[in-house]
Amino acid sequence: MKSAGITSDTMEQSFYDNPYPMWVCDFDSRDIIKVNRSALSLYGYSEEEMLSLKSIDLNAEEEIPLLEDYLRENPKELEGSVTVTHITKWDNRIQLTKISRAVKADGKLCELTVARSVSHKVKAEDGIEESGKILELFKNQLPGSYYLLDRNGDILQWNRYLEEISGYNHEEIRSMNALDFFSKEDKWDIAVAVQTAIDEGYAEVESRIRSKSGSSIPLFFKASRVEVDGRECVFGIGVDITKLKEAQSFAYNQSQLLQAIIDQSKAIIYIKDKKNRFCCVNKRFLDLVGLNGKDVIGQKDSDLLDSEIIREMRQSDKLLKKGELCTVTEHEVLIEREKKTFLFQHMKLNDIDLYKGSIIGYGIDVTEGKKTEKQLKIMLREKEVLLGEIHHRVKNNLAVISGLMDLQLLENDSEDFRTAIRESQSRINSIAYTHEMLYREKNFSQVNLGDNIKNLVESIVTTFGSNVKLKFNTETVVININHALSCSLIINEIVSNALKHAFSKGKDAMITVALYENNGTVYMNVQDNGIGIDKNNAGMENTESLGLQLIRILTKQLEAELSINSKKGVGTTFRLSFSNTHTKGSGSSFREGYSVSVR
């Protein structure tokens, strides 16, 4: 054993300032007797603390028995190099390469130790090992195939997933080329993708792996050029796109179904985006513009449609953009050389992301409906003319009957006969005047009684040749023809009765007529200032008289309420009220059985 001594000041200073941790320990006792600054910094001890330790105290606990055995077996071995694990003051583990030499210090045999930390190297090696484990785990847990190919497509590395989906075992794949997994028609695409990855650094391709059993699985492959051990290779993954393909197929079938449905519709259907470009149309629309789908999709409406239609479309679009939920317009369009009328409904789409803000148009062919409407208007006009002619003829026929009665009067001087004839004429004239009102107003189901009641009463007074004064307080009241005929006859009977029985000579005779409507109920009052009704008056108190019978029957027909208020010397008031139902059609037949209250 060759030894060296530390004697000079230079050697002493070199020991303390050395960048490597160094210490000197007694060979026999293993006590540390000298330590430099780097060692103190590495272990975290003060110089006093370090000099109180034995060199064996620096070792990890699990290494101390091994070291003690080594020293017992090699008591004279002072020189050598070994990698050990030491513990710092803070219990941190550090990996060291320890180099020892025999030296003399203060005349005693000692051991000089120089330490070099290799923790970073160990960590790096551990990291590489850990990375390898992670990579292997990643490869085998990857939800897709992992592969590494050489330039010729031979498989260098793969994962378990490839074995699972292909059905080939490890030994079989070792001898296979990437092209062996694909059908004849797909091999070319795969070969091109591998070459593209080598030449350009990256490639993508979609294909189907053919398994050992003959089944196929759709995968989407991504490949990149890498360098392994100095040679160019292709690294990549393949992702199973079976569910994606199923979803795409379902979406395509749904799209085809929807297109088939709207194509079979007789309506014109289209969708425009915010820039007025067509993004969806049906066959009926294509028939309108005379183009096929690919020539229409993406085109602006102004490039395909008539300027007048565009102008109306723009107005409709503005209303929708301002918040209208729906607009309706009518257009005439030329389809297959025939002019058609379409009723278009436009709506704004807001709940579909792809079409948000777009406008859908739905046009229904109303050509036949318009023709029918036109024919109905013609028929209605003809009916109106016919009904007008009927009312006019009825009125004229009643006038002829009234004229015949005038001739009858010339042949008989009996006052009772003449009175009976005049009463009948008055009733006939009331019915005739109602038909005249219908003919004049051109409305054959309703009449404004308020505007015509004055002429009716004046006509009755003229028939009887009376000079009684008339006062009217009437409002606009529209009633149906059934009510109008009944009211006319009731007014005739009341006024006729007043002219015959109510007034004595020398008195200023007056008849007041009021008519108004309130909450759907018509109120009609006829008042005279005559002598009133009493038991000696041969008028309305006789319940068997024809006049009262007619009033009773007509009141029941109207489903009305009638009250008669009479006071001797003051006059009589008839109050009639009934519901204004506007029922159309002919009146019901005369029926008896309604009592009239007389007070």
C-alpha positions in Angstrom: 0.0 0.0 0.0 1.4 3.3 -1.0 0.6 6.4 1.1 1.0 10.1 0.8 1.1 12.8 3.4 -0.7 16.2 3.7 2.1 18.4 4.9 2.3 21.7 3.1 0.1 24.7 3.5 -0.8 24.5 -0.2 -2.0 20.9 0.1 -4.0 21.9 3.2 -5.7 24.8 1.4 -6.4 22.7 -1.7 -8.2 20.2 0.6 -10.5 22.7 2.2 -11.3 24.6 -1.1 -11.8 21.5 -3.3 -15.2 21.6 -5.1 -15.7 17.9 -4.4 -16.8 16.8 -0.9 -13.7 15.4 1.0 -13.0 14.1 4.5 -10.3 12.2 6.4 -11.1 9.6 8.9 -9.0 7.5 11.3 -8.4 4.1 9.8 -8.9 2.2 13.1 -11.7 4.2 14.8 -13.4 5.5 11.6 -13.7 8.9 13.3 -13.8 11.8 10.9 -10.8 14.1 11.7 -10.8 16.5 8.8 -13.6 17.7 6.5 -13.7 20.4 3.7 -16.3 23.0 3.0 -18.0 21.1 0.1 -18.7 18.1 2.3 -20.2 20.4 5.0 -22.4 22.0 2.3 -23.5 18.6 0.9 -24.4 17.0 4.2 -25.7 20.1 6.0 -23.6 19.7 9.1 -21.4 22.2 10.8 -17.7 21.4 11.0 -18.1 20.5 14.7 -21.0 18.2 14.1 -19.2 16.5 11.2 -16.1 15.9 13.2 -18.2 14.2 15.9 -19.3 11.5 13.4 -17.8 8.3 12.2 -17.6 7.9 8.5 -19.9 4.9 8.7 -22.6 7.2 10.2 -23.0 8.8 6.8 -24.2 5.6 5.2 -27.9 4.7 4.7 -29.0 2.3 7.5 -29.6 -0.6 5.1 -26.0 -0.3 3.8 -24.2 -0.3 7.2 -24.2 -4.1 7.8 -22.8 -4.6 4.3 -20.1 -2.1 4.9 -19.1 -3.5 8.3 -18.9 -7.0 6.7 -16.7 -5.6 4.0 -14.3 -3.9 6.4 -14.0 -7.1 8.5 -13.2 -9.1 5.5 -10.8 -6.6 4.0 -9.2 -4.9 7.0 -6.2 -3.6 5.0 -8.1 -2.4 1.9 -7.9 1.4 2.0 -8.1 2.3 -1.7 -10.9 1.8 -4.1 -14.1 3.2 -5.7 -17.7 2.4 -4.7 -21.2 3.8 -5.2 -23.0 4.2 -1.9 -26.1 5.9 -0.5 -25.5 8.5 2.2 -28.0 10.4 4.5 -27.7 14.1 5.0 -28.5 16.0 8.2 -32.0 16.5 6.9 -32.5 12.8 6.2 -32.2 13.3 2.5 -30.8 10.3 0.5 -28.0 11.1 -1.9 -26.2 8.7 -4.3 -22.4 9.1 -4.3 -19.4 7.5 -6.0 -16.8 7.4 -3.1 -13.1 7.2 -3.9 -10.7 6.3 -1.0 -6.9 6.6 -0.5 -4.6 5.9 2.3 -2.9 9.0 3.8 -1.0 10.0 6.9 -2.3 12.7 9.1 -0.6 13.8 12.3 1.6 10.7 12.0 -1.4 8.3 11.9 -2.7 6.1 9.1 -5.9 7.6 7.8 -8.3 7.3 4.9 -8.9 10.2 2.5 -12.4 10.0 0.8 -13.4 12.1 -2.2 -17.2 11.9 -3.0 -19.0 12.7 -6.2 -22.8 12.9 -6.3 -24.4 10.7 -8.9 -28.0 11.3 -7.7 -28.8 13.1 -11.0 -27.5 10.1 -13.0 -29.5 7.7 -10.9 -32.6 9.8 -11.2 -32.1 10.0 -14.9 -31.8 6.3 -15.2 -34.8 5.9 -13.0 -36.6 8.4 -15.1 -35.8 6.5 -18.3 -37.0 3.3 -16.7 -40.2 5.0 -15.5 -40.7 6.6 -18.9 -40.3 3.2 -20.5 -42.9 1.8 -18.2 -45.3 4.7 -18.9 -44.8 4.3 -22.6 -45.5 0.6 -22.5 -48.6 1.3 -20.4 -49.7 4.0 -22.8 -49.2 1.8 -25.8 -51.3 -1.0 -24.3 -54.0 1.2 -22.8 -54.4 3.3 -25.9 -58.0 3.1 -27.2 -56.7 2.4 -30.6 -53.8 0.8 -32.5 -50.2 1.9 -32.0 -47.6 1.1 -34.6 -44.0 1.7 -35.6 -43.1 0.9 -39.2 -39.9 1.0 -41.2 -39.7 2.5 -44.7 -40.9 -0.7 -46.3 -44.0 -0.9 -44.0 -42.7 -3.8 -41.9 -44.0 -3.6 -38.4 -41.4 -2.9 -35.7 -43.6 -2.2 -32.7 -47.4 -2.4 -31.9 -49.7 -2.7 -29.0 -52.1 -5.3 -27.7 -55.1 -3.4 -29.3 -53.8 -4.3 -32.7 -53.6 -8.0 -31.7 -57.1 -7.9 -30.2 -58.9 -6.4 -33.3 -56.9 -8.2 -35.9 -57.0 -11.6 -34.3 -53.2 -12.2 -35.0 -50.9 -13.1 -32.2 -47.5 -11.6 -31.3 -45.4 -14.0 -33.3 -47.6 -13.7 -36.4 -47.5 -9.9 -36.4 -43.7 -9.9 -36.1 -43.4 -11.3 -39.6 -46.2 -9.1 -41.2 -46.1 -6.0 -43.2 -48.7 -3.2 -42.6 -50.3 -3.9 -46.0 -51.1 -7.4 -44.9 -53.9 -6.0 -42.7 -55.9 -4.5 -45.6 -57.9 -5.7 -48.5 -56.7 -5.5 -52.0 -58.7 -2.4 -52.8 -57.3 -0.6 -49.7 -53.7 -1.5 -50.0 -52.9 1.3 -52.4 -54.2 4.0 -50.1 -52.2 2.7 -47.2 -49.0 2.4 -49.3 -49.5 6.0 -50.4 -50.1 7.2 -46.8 -46.9 5.5 -45.6 -44.8 7.1 -48.4 -46.4 10.5 -47.8 -45.5 10.3 -44.1 -41.8 9.4 -45.1 -41.6 12.2 -47.7 -43.7 15.0 -46.1 -43.5 14.1 -42.4 -47.2 13.5 -41.8 -50.2 11.7 -43.3 -53.8 10.8 -42.6 -56.0 8.1 -44.1 -59.3 6.4 -43.4 -59.5 2.7 -44.1 -60.7 -0.7 -42.7 -58.5 -3.3 -41.1 -59.3 -6.8 -42.2 -59.0 -9.2 -39.3 -57.8 -12.8 -39.4 -61.4 -14.0 -39.4 -62.3 -11.8 -42.4 -64.3 -9.1 -40.6 -63.3 -5.5 -41.0 -63.1 -2.6 -38.6 -63.1 1.1 -39.8 -60.1 3.0 -38.4 -58.8 6.5 -38.9 -55.0 6.5 -39.1 -52.5 9.3 -38.3 -48.8 8.8 -39.1 -45.6 10.9 -38.6 -42.0 10.4 -39.7 -39.6 9.7 -36.8 -36.0 8.6 -36.5 -35.1 5.5 -34.6 -31.5 4.3 -34.2 -30.5 6.4 -37.1 -33.1 5.3 -39.6 -36.4 6.8 -40.8 -39.5 5.1 -39.5 -43.3 5.8 -39.5 -45.0 6.2 -36.1 -48.7 6.5 -35.7 -52.0 5.5 -34.2 -55.3 4.2 -35.6 -58.6 5.2 -33.9 -61.7 3.0 -34.2 -64.4 5.0 -35.9 -67.1 2.4 -35.9 -69.5 4.5 -33.8 -68.7 7.6 -35.8 -69.5 5.7 -39.0 -72.7 4.4 -37.5 -73.7 8.0 -36.4 -72.8 9.4 -39.9 -74.8 6.6 -41.5 -77.8 7.4 -39.3 -77.5 11.1 -39.9 -77.3 10.6 -43.6 -80.3 8.3 -43.6 -82.3 10.8 -41.5 -81.3 13.6 -43.9 -82.3 11.5 -46.9 -85.7 10.7 -45.2 -86.3 14.4 -44.5 -85.4 15.4 -48.0 -87.7 12.7 -49.4 -90.6 13.9 -47.2 -90.2 17.5 -48.3 -89.6 16.6 -51.9 -92.9 14.7 -52.0 -94.7 17.7 -50.6 -96.7 19.7 -53.0 -95.7 22.9 -51.1 -92.7 25.0 -52.0 -90.2 24.8 -49.2 -86.9 26.6 -48.8 -84.4 27.9 -46.2 -82.3 31.1 -46.6 -79.4 32.1 -44.5 -78.7 35.6 -43.1 -77.1 36.6 -46.5 -80.3 35.5 -48.4 -78.5 32.4 -49.8 -80.5 29.2 -50.2 -79.2 26.4 -48.0 -82.1 24.0 -48.3 -84.8 23.6 -51.0 -87.3 20.9 -52.0 -88.1 19.5 -55.5 -91.1 21.8 -55.9 -88.8 24.8 -55.5 -86.4 23.4 -58.1 -89.4 23.0 -60.5 -90.1 26.7 -59.9 -86.6 27.9 -60.8 -86.0 25.1 -63.4 -82.6 24.1 -61.9 -81.1 21.2 -60.0 -80.1 21.3 -56.3 -76.4 21.9 -56.7 -77.1 24.9 -58.9 -79.4 26.4 -56.3 -77.7 25.8 -52.9 -75.5 28.8 -52.1 -77.1 31.1 -54.6 -78.8 34.3 -53.5 -82.6 34.6 -53.9 -82.1 37.7 -56.1 -80.2 35.6 -58.6 -83.0 33.1 -59.1 -86.4 34.7 -58.5 -88.5 37.4 -60.1 -87.9 40.9 -58.9 -91.5 41.4 -57.7 -91.3 38.2 -55.6 -87.9 39.4 -54.2 -89.4 42.8 -53.2 -92.2 41.1 -51.3 -89.7 38.7 -49.7 -87.5 41.5 -48.5 -90.5 43.2 -46.8 -91.4 40.0 -45.1 -87.8 39.4 -44.0 -87.7 42.9 -42.5 -90.8 42.1 -40.4 -89.3 38.9 -39.1 -86.0 40.6 -38.2 -88.0 43.2 -36.2 -89.6 40.4 -34.1 -92.6 39.2 -36.0 -93.1 35.4 -35.4 -94.6 34.7 -38.8 -95.6 36.5 -42.0 -98.0 35.5 -44.7 -97.7 36.7 -48.4 -99.4 35.7 -51.6 -97.4 35.2 -54.9 -98.2 34.3 -58.4 -95.5 32.1 -59.9 -95.1 30.3 -63.3 -94.6 26.5 -62.9 -94.5 24.3 -66.0 -95.9 27.2 -68.1 -98.9 27.5 -65.9 -99.6 30.4 -63.6 -100.1 29.3 -60.0 -101.0 31.2 -56.9 -99.1 30.3 -53.7 -99.7 31.4 -50.1 -96.3 31.7 -48.4 -95.7 31.5 -44.7 -92.3 32.8 -43.5 -90.7 32.1 -40.1 -87.3 32.8 -38.5 -85.3 29.9 -37.2 -83.7 30.6 -33.8 -83.3 27.2 -32.0 -81.0 25.4 -34.5 -77.4 26.5 -34.2 -76.5 25.7 -37.9 -79.5 27.7 -39.2 -79.8 30.3 -36.4 -81.2 33.5 -37.9 -82.2 31.8 -41.2 -85.7 32.1 -42.7 -87.8 29.2 -43.7 -90.5 29.7 -46.4 -93.4 27.4 -46.9 -95.6 28.0 -49.9 -99.0 26.2 -50.4 -100.6 26.1 -53.8 -104.0 27.9 -53.5 -104.7 28.1 -57.2 -107.8 25.9 -57.0 -108.9 27.6 -53.9 -108.7 31.0 -55.6 -110.7 29.7 -58.5 -113.3 28.3 -56.2 -113.4 31.5 -54.3 -113.9 33.4 -57.5 -116.7 31.1 -58.6 -118.4 31.4 -55.1 -118.3 35.2 -55.4 -120.0 35.0 -58.8 -122.6 32.6 -57.4 -123.1 34.8 -54.3 -123.6 37.8 -56.5 -126.1 35.9 -58.6 -127.8 34.8 -55.5 -128.0 38.4 -54.2 -129.4 39.6 -57.5 -131.9 36.7 -57.4 -133.0 37.4 -53.8 -133.2 41.1 -54.6 -135.4 40.3 -57.5 -137.6 38.0 -55.3 -138.0 40.7 -52.6 -138.8 43.2 -55.3 -141.4 41.0 -56.9 -142.9 40.1 -53.5 -143.2 43.8 -52.7 -144.8 44.5 -56.1 -147.2 41.6 -55.7 -148.3 42.8 -52.3 -148.8 46.2 -53.8 -151.0 44.7 -56.5 -153.0 42.9 -53.8 -153.4 46.2 -51.9 -154.5 47.8 -55.2 -157.1 45.2 -55.7 -158.4 45.9 -52.2 -158.7 49.6 -53.2 -160.9 48.5 -56.1 -163.0 46.4 -53.7 -163.6 49.4 -51.6 -165.2 51.2 -54.5 -167.9 48.5 -54.7 -169.0 48.5 -51.1 -170.1 51.5 -48.9 -170.2 49.6 -45.7 -168.1 51.3 -43.0 -167.3 48.0 -41.3 -166.2 46.5 -44.6 -164.1 49.6 -45.5 -162.4 49.4 -42.0 -161.6 45.7 -42.4 -160.1 46.3 -45.9 -158.0 49.2 -44.6 -156.7 47.1 -41.7 -155.7 44.3 -44.1 -154.1 46.8 -46.5 -152.1 48.2 -43.6 -150.8 44.7 -42.7 -150.0 43.9 -46.3 -148.2 47.2 -46.7 -146.1 46.5 -43.5 -145.0 43.2 -45.0 -144.3 44.8 -48.4 -142.3 47.6 -46.8 -140.1 45.1 -45.0 -139.3 43.4 -48.4 -138.6 46.9 -49.8 -136.1 47.6 -47.0 -134.3 44.3 -47.8 -134.2 45.1 -51.5 -133.0 48.7 -51.0 -130.2 47.8 -48.5 -128.9 44.8 -50.6 -128.7 42.8 -47.4 -131.1 39.8 -47.5 -130.6 38.5 -44.0 -130.6 41.6 -41.8 -132.1 45.1 -41.8 -131.6 48.3 -39.9 -134.9 48.8 -38.2 -133.8 52.0 -36.6 -133.3 53.7 -40.0 -136.6 52.5 -41.5 -139.2 52.5 -38.7 -140.1 56.2 -39.4 -141.1 55.4 -43.0 -143.0 52.3 -41.8 -145.1 54.3 -39.3 -145.7 57.2 -41.7 -146.9 54.6 -44.3 -149.4 53.2 -41.8 -150.8 56.6 -40.9 -151.1 57.5 -44.6 -153.1 54.3 -45.2 -155.6 55.3 -42.6 -155.7 58.9 -43.8 -154.9 60.3 -40.4 -153.3 63.7 -39.5 -151.9 62.5 -36.2 -148.5 63.9 -35.2 -145.5 61.6 -35.0 -142.4 61.7 -32.8 -139.4 59.4 -33.2 -136.6 58.6 -30.8 -134.7 55.7 -32.5 -131.1 54.4 -32.7 -129.4 52.1 -35.2 -130.6 48.6 -34.4 -129.8 45.8 -36.9 -132.1 42.7 -36.7 -132.6 39.7 -38.8 -135.4 39.3 -41.4 -137.5 37.1 -39.0 -137.5 39.8 -36.3 -138.0 42.5 -38.9 -141.2 41.0 -40.2 -142.6 40.4 -36.7 -141.7 43.9 -35.5 -143.2 45.5 -38.6 -146.5 43.7 -38.1 -146.6 44.4 -34.3 -146.0 48.1 -35.0 -148.7 48.1 -37.6 -151.2 46.6 -35.2 -150.3 49.0 -32.3 -150.4 52.1 -34.5 -153.5 51.0 -36.4 -155.3 50.4 -33.1 -154.3 53.8 -31.8 -155.5 55.5 -35.0 -158.9 53.7 -34.7 -159.6 53.9 -31.0 -157.2 56.2 -29.1 -158.1 59.7 -30.1 -161.2 61.8 -29.6 -162.1 64.8 -31.8 -160.6 68.1 -30.9 -157.5 66.6 -29.2 -153.9 67.1 -30.6 -153.2 63.4 -31.3 -149.6 62.3 -31.1 -147.8 58.9 -31.4 -144.3 58.5 -30.0 -142.0 55.7 -31.2 -138.7 54.8 -29.4 -136.2 52.1 -30.4 -132.8 51.2 -28.9 -130.6 48.2 -28.0 -128.8 47.5 -24.8 -126.5 44.5 -24.1 -128.0 42.5 -26.9 -131.6 43.2 -26.0 -133.9 45.3 -28.3 -136.3 47.7 -26.7 -139.3 49.1 -28.7 -141.9 51.5 -27.1 -145.0 52.9 -28.9 -146.9 55.5 -26.9 -150.1 57.5 -27.7 -151.7 60.4 -25.8 -155.2 59.1 -26.4 -158.1 58.3 -24.1 -156.5 55.1 -22.8 -158.0 51.6 -22.6 -161.0 50.8 -20.5 -163.7 48.2 -20.5 -166.0 50.4 -22.6 -163.3 50.9 -25.2 -163.8 48.4 -28.0 -160.1 48.0 -28.6 -157.3 46.1 -26.9 -159.2 44.9 -23.9 -161.0 42.5 -26.2 -158.6 39.6 -26.1 -160.4 37.9 -28.9 -159.8 40.8 -31.4 -157.7 39.9 -34.4 -155.2 42.7 -33.6 -154.4 41.5 -30.1 -154.2 37.9 -31.3 -151.7 38.9 -33.9 -149.6 40.8 -31.4 -149.8 37.9 -29.0 -148.6 35.4 -31.7 -145.9 37.6 -33.0 -144.6 38.4 -29.5 -144.3 34.7 -28.8 -142.5 34.2 -32.2 -140.0 36.8 -31.1 -139.7 35.1 -27.6 -140.3 38.7 -26.4 -141.8 40.3 -23.3 -144.7 42.7 -23.9 -146.3 45.0 -21.4 -149.2 47.5 -21.9 -149.6 50.5 -19.6 -152.8 52.5 -20.1 -154.4 55.3 -18.1 -157.7 56.9 -18.9 -157.3 60.3 -20.3 -153.5 60.0 -20.5 -152.8 57.4 -23.1 -151.4 54.0 -23.7 -147.8 52.7 -23.9 -146.7 49.4 -25.4 -143.3 48.2 -24.3 -141.7 45.3 -26.2 -138.3 43.7 -25.5 -136.5 40.7 -27.1 -133.1 39.2 -27.6 -131.3 40.2 -30.8 -130.0 36.7 -31.9 -129.3 37.6 -35.6 -130.8 34.2 -36.6 -131.0 33.7 -40.4 -133.8 31.9 -42.3 -137.6 32.2 -42.6 -139.8 33.0 -39.6 -141.7 30.4 -37.6 -145.4 29.8 -38.2 -148.0 31.8 -36.2 -148.9 30.1 -32.9 -151.3 31.0 -30.1 -151.0 30.7 -26.4 -149.2 33.9 -25.2 -150.9 36.2 -22.8 -150.6 39.9 -22.8 -150.7 41.9 -19.5 -152.9 45.0 -19.7 -152.8 47.6 -16.9 
